[in-house]
């Protein structure tokens, strides 16, 4: 709360606001926003109410503490606005409870055997991982029929599924859980996580698209494809650690950070109630042991050659939220030439190709070889991912030990 020159100055300030027809009209119409500080700045300067620039938030705080000296019309308008705000808050909370119930966000994760009973057509497939040397890390993956995308490629590639090999294809819209002979889950694909609330997908995709756009040009040659949120340890050859940043104003940061936190919280709650208990429980335990919140990223799904991930948790989670053609001519997709869209997940160690489909939850074991096939031009693939980077964990621990994080948090 700003320091006020005197009670008399504050009375004059309230009187000026009560006499401002534009401010009173906006207040009575419940159309004031956090950016409408111009209503406050001029009256505060005019009566020399404070030696600092005042904002609308300062006005709310001052009125809450000194409403007894405010003119009656201003008091009535503020109280009516507060009543409307409370009603709107209750409506929003009710809507959130309805969505949470529809998505089952308050439910506990089921064991995979129970999921097989409640999810129609969910297949349980028993297969052991094989870390075979025939598929080298760095090998580009491409769907069979999309070999034209390899025109400018000079390195090794693998067209999946390879002919004559025993591979499993998870078809669009299908769900499957792959389990080894010891009962450990290797891969989970569950489609239709928020089928009851399709508008949720639309909102999530809007936030992701904005974040991708905001990141373009922040660093040289950054195309704005994979966007990290939260703690960042930089590239492996750099000694940096801190929060990710983007070229935004403070107000934009606040608004967009809120939206980002919202979809990542939704992702976490959705995946930890959708995926099997045998996956969720050890992942939560690893997070608790690490002393870190889940590190998350969001953005377009990138083509990934065969690789392994160094994570401190036994599984990595992701939620595919969009996978569609936005330019058929660019993608060269037609009834006479039915190419795969590409951008499909591949686990080469268990010979599985997952056909990418919107609203699909997945988890995988990061230490085994996996990747994503080349996507055709004119295809939009995006979603959210929750990973548990060992690189970030190590940098986090080093920063805490050096006192850097404590200093940051105390500023």
C-alpha positions in Angstrom: 0.0 0.0 0.0 1.5 3.4 -1.0 2.4 6.0 1.7 -0.3 8.7 1.8 0.6 12.4 2.4 -2.3 13.0 4.7 -5.9 11.9 5.4 -7.1 15.1 3.8 -5.2 14.3 0.6 -6.8 10.9 0.5 -10.3 12.3 0.9 -9.6 14.7 -2.0 -8.4 11.7 -4.0 -11.5 9.7 -3.4 -13.7 12.8 -4.2 -11.9 13.2 -7.5 -12.6 9.6 -8.5 -16.2 9.9 -7.5 -16.5 13.0 -9.7 -14.8 11.2 -12.7 -17.8 10.1 -14.8 -15.6 7.8 -17.0 -14.1 6.0 -14.0 -17.5 5.7 -12.3 -19.1 4.4 -15.4 -16.4 1.8 -15.9 -16.6 0.8 -12.2 -20.4 0.4 -12.4 -20.2 -1.5 -15.7 -17.6 -3.9 -14.1 -15.3 -3.2 -17.1 -12.2 -2.1 -15.2 -9.0 -4.1 -15.8 -5.6 -4.2 -14.2 -4.3 -2.0 -17.1 -6.7 0.9 -16.4 -4.2 2.7 -14.2 -4.8 6.0 -16.1 -8.0 6.6 -14.1 -5.9 6.7 -10.9 -2.7 8.4 -11.9 -4.0 11.9 -12.7 -6.2 12.3 -9.6 -3.4 11.1 -7.4 -1.0 13.6 -8.9 -3.6 16.4 -8.8 -4.2 16.2 -5.1 -0.6 15.2 -4.3 -1.9 12.1 -2.6 1.4 10.1 -2.7 5.0 10.6 -3.8 4.9 7.5 -5.9 3.0 6.6 -9.1 -0.3 5.0 -8.0 -2.1 2.1 -9.7 -5.5 0.7 -9.7 -4.3 -2.0 -7.4 -3.2 0.8 -4.9 -6.7 2.2 -5.1 -8.4 -1.1 -4.1 -6.0 -1.4 -1.2 -6.5 2.2 0.0 -10.3 1.9 -0.3 -10.2 -1.4 1.7 -8.4 0.4 4.6 -10.1 3.8 4.4 -13.6 3.2 3.0 -15.2 5.3 5.8 -13.9 8.6 4.3 -14.9 7.8 0.7 -18.0 9.6 -0.8 -21.2 7.6 -0.7 -21.5 7.1 -4.5 -18.0 5.8 -4.7 -18.6 3.4 -1.8 -21.8 2.0 -3.3 -20.1 1.5 -6.7 -17.1 -0.3 -5.2 -19.2 -2.5 -3.0 -21.4 -3.4 -5.9 -18.3 -4.2 -8.0 -16.8 -6.4 -5.2 -20.1 -8.3 -5.0 -20.0 -8.9 -8.8 -16.4 -10.0 -8.5 -17.3 -12.5 -5.8 -20.1 -13.9 -7.9 -17.8 -14.2 -10.9 -15.2 -16.0 -8.8 -17.9 -18.5 -7.6 -19.0 -19.1 -11.2 -15.4 -19.7 -12.3 -14.7 -22.1 -9.3 -17.9 -24.0 -10.1 -16.8 -24.3 -13.8 -13.4 -25.6 -12.7 -14.9 -28.1 -10.4 -17.2 -29.3 -13.2 -14.2 -29.7 -15.6 -12.1 -31.5 -12.9 -14.9 -33.9 -12.3 -15.5 -34.6 -16.0 -11.8 -35.2 -16.5 -11.5 -37.3 -13.4 -8.7 -35.1 -12.0 -9.5 -35.9 -8.4 -9.3 -39.7 -9.1 -6.3 -41.8 -8.1 -4.3 -43.6 -10.8 -5.5 -47.1 -11.5 -3.3 -50.2 -11.9 -2.9 -51.1 -15.5 -5.0 -54.2 -15.1 -7.9 -52.1 -13.8 -7.4 -49.6 -16.7 -7.9 -52.5 -19.1 -11.3 -53.1 -17.6 -12.5 -49.4 -17.8 -11.0 -48.3 -21.2 -12.6 -49.9 -24.2 -10.3 -51.6 -26.6 -7.2 -51.0 -24.4 -4.6 -53.7 -25.4 -2.1 -55.1 -22.9 0.9 -56.3 -24.9 3.7 -58.3 -23.3 7.1 -57.6 -24.8 10.7 -57.1 -23.5 12.9 -54.2 -24.4 15.9 -55.1 -26.5 18.7 -52.6 -26.7 19.9 -53.8 -30.0 23.0 -52.2 -31.7 21.4 -52.5 -35.2 19.7 -49.1 -34.6 22.4 -46.5 -33.9 21.7 -43.3 -32.0 21.5 -40.3 -34.4 19.7 -42.3 -37.0 16.9 -40.3 -38.7 13.4 -41.9 -38.5 10.9 -41.7 -41.3 7.6 -43.4 -41.9 7.4 -45.9 -44.8 6.0 -43.9 -47.8 7.6 -40.7 -46.7 11.1 -41.4 -48.0 10.8 -38.3 -50.2 11.5 -36.3 -47.0 15.1 -37.8 -47.0 16.1 -36.1 -50.3 18.7 -33.8 -48.6 19.7 -36.3 -45.9 23.3 -37.5 -45.8 23.3 -39.6 -42.6 21.8 -43.0 -41.8 18.0 -43.4 -41.7 15.4 -46.0 -40.7 12.1 -46.3 -42.5 9.5 -47.6 -40.0 8.1 -50.2 -39.8 10.9 -51.9 -41.7 9.8 -54.7 -44.1 10.1 -58.2 -43.0 10.4 -57.2 -39.3 8.0 -57.9 -36.5 6.8 -54.4 -35.5 3.7 -53.2 -33.7 1.7 -50.2 -35.0 -0.5 -48.3 -32.5 -3.3 -47.1 -34.9 -4.8 -43.6 -34.7 -7.2 -43.4 -31.7 -6.1 -46.7 -30.2 -4.7 -47.3 -26.7 -2.1 -49.8 -25.6 0.2 -50.6 -22.7 3.4 -52.5 -23.3 4.6 -54.6 -20.3 7.7 -56.8 -20.0 7.7 -60.3 -18.7 8.5 -59.1 -15.2 5.5 -56.9 -15.1 7.3 -53.6 -15.6 5.6 -51.1 -17.9 7.6 -50.1 -20.9 5.3 -47.8 -22.9 1.8 -46.4 -22.4 -0.4 -44.9 -25.1 -3.9 -43.8 -23.9 -6.2 -41.9 -26.3 -9.1 -39.6 -25.4 -7.9 -38.2 -22.1 -10.2 -35.2 -22.2 -12.8 -36.4 -24.7 -15.6 -35.1 -22.4 -14.2 -31.5 -22.7 -13.0 -30.9 -26.3 -12.8 -27.1 -25.6 -9.9 -27.8 -23.2 -7.8 -29.0 -26.1 -8.6 -25.8 -28.0 -7.5 -23.6 -25.1 -4.3 -25.6 -24.5 -3.3 -25.4 -28.1 -3.9 -21.7 -28.1 -1.5 -21.2 -25.1 1.1 -23.4 -26.7 0.9 -21.5 -30.1 1.3 -18.2 -28.3 4.4 -19.5 -26.4 6.0 -20.8 -29.5 5.4 -17.4 -31.2 6.8 -15.5 -28.2 10.0 -17.5 -28.3 10.8 -16.9 -31.9 13.8 -14.5 -32.3 14.6 -14.4 -28.5 18.0 -15.9 -29.5 19.6 -15.9 -32.9 18.4 -18.7 -35.2 15.7 -19.8 -32.7 12.8 -21.0 -34.7 10.5 -21.2 -31.7 9.8 -24.9 -31.7 10.5 -26.4 -28.3 9.7 -24.0 -25.4 11.0 -24.7 -21.9 9.2 -23.3 -18.8 10.7 -23.2 -15.3 14.4 -23.8 -14.4 16.9 -23.8 -17.2 20.5 -25.2 -17.0 21.4 -23.9 -20.5 23.3 -25.9 -23.1 25.6 -28.7 -21.9 28.7 -26.6 -22.7 27.5 -23.6 -20.7 27.7 -22.9 -16.9 24.4 -21.1 -16.4 21.4 -21.7 -14.3 18.2 -19.8 -13.7 14.7 -19.2 -14.9 13.8 -19.2 -18.6 13.0 -15.8 -20.0 11.4 -14.3 -23.1 11.1 -10.7 -24.5 7.9 -9.7 -22.9 6.7 -6.9 -20.7 6.0 -7.5 -17.0 2.2 -7.5 -17.6 2.6 -9.9 -20.5 4.9 -12.2 -18.4 2.3 -12.3 -15.6 -0.6 -13.0 -18.0 1.2 -15.6 -20.1 3.0 -17.3 -17.1 -0.4 -17.7 -15.5 -1.7 -19.4 -18.7 1.4 -21.6 -19.0 1.2 -22.7 -15.3 -2.4 -23.5 -15.9 -1.9 -25.8 -18.8 1.1 -27.5 -17.2 -0.8 -28.1 -14.0 -3.6 -29.5 -16.1 -1.1 -31.7 -17.9 0.3 -33.0 -14.7 -3.0 -33.7 -13.1 -4.5 -35.2 -16.2 -1.5 -37.6 -16.8 -1.2 -38.7 -13.2 -4.8 -39.8 -13.2 -4.8 -41.2 -16.7 -1.6 -43.2 -16.7 -1.2 -46.4 -14.7 -0.4 -46.4 -11.0 2.7 -48.5 -11.8 4.1 -45.5 -13.7 2.8 -42.6 -11.6 3.9 -43.9 -8.2 7.7 -44.4 -8.9 7.8 -41.1 -10.9 6.3 -39.1 -7.9 8.8 -40.9 -5.6 11.7 -39.8 -7.9 10.5 -36.2 -7.8 10.3 -36.2 -4.0 13.8 -37.7 -3.7 15.2 -35.1 -6.2 13.7 -32.1 -4.3 12.6 -30.6 -7.5 9.2 -29.8 -9.1 8.6 -31.5 -12.4 10.5 -29.8 -15.2 8.2 -29.1 -18.1 8.4 -27.9 -21.7 5.8 -27.1 -24.3 5.9 -26.5 -28.0 5.8 -28.0 -31.4 6.8 -31.7 -31.5 10.1 -31.8 -33.3 11.5 -34.6 -35.5 13.9 -36.5 -33.3 16.5 -39.0 -34.5 17.0 -42.2 -32.4 18.3 -41.2 -29.0 18.2 -41.8 -25.2 17.4 -39.3 -22.5 19.2 -38.8 -19.2 16.4 -38.4 -16.7 16.3 -38.9 -13.0 12.8 -40.4 -13.0 12.0 -43.8 -14.5 9.5 -42.4 -17.0 8.9 -39.3 -19.2 5.3 -38.1 -19.8 3.8 -36.3 -22.7 0.3 -35.3 -24.0 -0.2 -34.8 -27.7 -2.8 -32.0 -28.1 -2.7 -31.3 -31.8 -1.7 -33.2 -35.0 -3.2 -32.0 -38.2 -2.7 -30.9 -41.8 -2.8 -27.1 -42.2 -1.6 -27.0 -45.8 -2.5 -30.0 -48.0 -0.6 -28.7 -51.0 2.6 -28.2 -49.0 2.2 -31.6 -47.3 1.5 -33.2 -50.7 -1.3 -35.3 -49.2 -4.2 -36.3 -51.4 -6.4 -39.3 -51.9 -4.1 -40.5 -54.7 -1.0 -40.0 -52.5 -2.0 -40.9 -48.9 1.3 -40.1 -47.2 1.6 -40.5 -43.4 1.5 -37.1 -41.7 4.7 -38.1 -39.9 5.8 -36.9 -36.5 5.0 -40.3 -35.0 6.7 -41.7 -31.9 9.0 -44.7 -32.4 10.4 -47.0 -29.7 13.0 -49.0 -31.6 13.9 -51.2 -28.6 10.5 -52.8 -28.5 9.7 -52.3 -32.3 6.7 -50.0 -31.8 5.4 -47.1 -33.9 2.7 -44.9 -32.3 0.6 -43.0 -34.9 0.4 -39.5 -33.5 -3.2 -38.5 -32.6 -4.6 -35.5 -30.8 -5.6 -36.0 -27.1 -3.2 -38.9 -26.5 -1.3 -39.4 -23.2 2.0 -41.3 -23.3 4.8 -42.3 -21.0 8.0 -44.0 -22.0 11.2 -45.3 -20.4 13.8 -42.7 -21.4 16.9 -44.9 -21.1 15.8 -47.0 -24.2 16.3 -45.9 -27.8 13.4 -43.9 -29.1 12.6 -40.9 -31.4 10.0 -39.4 -33.7 9.6 -39.7 -37.5 10.1 -36.8 -39.8 6.8 -34.8 -40.2 5.7 -33.7 -43.6 5.7 -29.9 -44.4 2.3 -28.3 -43.7 1.7 -30.5 -40.6 1.2 -29.1 -37.1 2.2 -31.3 -34.3 2.2 -30.0 -30.7 1.6 -30.9 -27.1 3.1 -30.7 -23.6 5.8 -32.8 -22.1 6.9 -33.3 -18.5 10.5 -34.5 -18.2 13.0 -34.8 -15.3 16.4 -33.7 -16.6 19.4 -35.0 -14.8 21.3 -32.0 -16.3 18.9 -29.6 -14.6 18.9 -31.5 -11.3 22.7 -31.4 -11.1 22.8 -27.7 -12.0 20.0 -27.1 -9.4 22.0 -28.9 -6.7 25.2 -27.0 -7.6 23.4 -23.7 -7.5 21.8 -24.4 -4.1 25.1 -25.5 -2.7 26.7 -22.3 -3.9 24.0 -20.2 -2.4 22.8 -18.8 -5.7 19.2 -19.9 -5.5 18.9 -18.7 -1.9 20.1 -15.3 -3.0 17.7 -15.3 -5.9 14.7 -16.3 -3.8 15.4 -13.6 -1.2 15.5 -10.7 -3.7 
